[in-house]
Amino acid sequence: MFILCGNYMSQKIEEIVKNVLSLPINSRAYIAEVLLESLDLEEGFPLSYIWMNEIKKRCNEIDESKVQLVGGMEGLEQLHRKYF
């Protein structure tokens, strides 16, 4: 059973979670991305000065082609090869 803010989640939310978890990994990743992006739009979601600078730095590196972007699966494979 899932707990949210001290109360049990409604059966509808549990059903949604169950359905999402049954999807292929790419679909789950997309849904996770959309949900995480939706959190960024909420007011009162403060980012530290350090994290804001890191975000700006990374965006600039992408815009200036200083880094090469890779797909999610390729990135995970690279991390696995490097650390495992």
N, C-alpha and C positions, 0 to 999 in steps of 0.2 A: 504494500500500500504506500502511495506517495503522500508526503506531507508538505503543505504549502502554508507558510505563515501560521503554523500551529493548527490549521484546519485541514481536514482531508480534502483532497482535490475532488472536484465533481466527477461523476462517472463519465460525463461527456469529455472532459480533458483527458482522463485516463484512456478513453477510447481513441482520441486523436493521437496520443502518444503511442499507443499500441499500433495503430495504423501506420504512423510515420516510421516506426522502428522496423516495420516489415518491408519498407521500400528498399530499393537498391542503394548502395552507398553514395552514388553520385546524386541521387534525388535527396537523400538525407542531408548531404553536404550543402546542397542548394538551399534547402529549407532552413538549415542552421545559419547560413550566411544571411538570408533574408531576415530572420529573427534577430540576429545580432545587429544588423544594420538598423533595424527598427528601434533598438535601444539607444542608438546614437542620436536619434531625433527627439528623444524626450528631454524636456527641460530639467535642469537640476542634475544632469549627468556630468559631474565635473571631471575634467582631465587635469592631471598635474602638469605643471610647467615643463617638467622634464619629458613627460610622455608626449605633450604637444610638440615640443622641439624634435623629438624622434620621428614623429609622424611627418612633420614638414621636411626633415632631412631625407627620409625615405621617398617621399613624393618627388622631391627635387632630383634625387638620384635616378628615379624612373624617368622623369621628364627629360633629363639630360643624357639619357642612355648610358649612365655610368654603371648600371647593373643590368643583368640579363634576367628577365622573368622566366620562370618555368612553371609548368602546370603542377597542380597539387600532388598528383600521384608521382610525378617525376621528382618533385621536391622531397616527398616522403622516402622514396627509394634512395635518393642521395644521402639523406640523413641516416637511414638504416645502414647503408654501406660504410658511412664514415664512423658511426658510433657503435655499431653492433657487429 
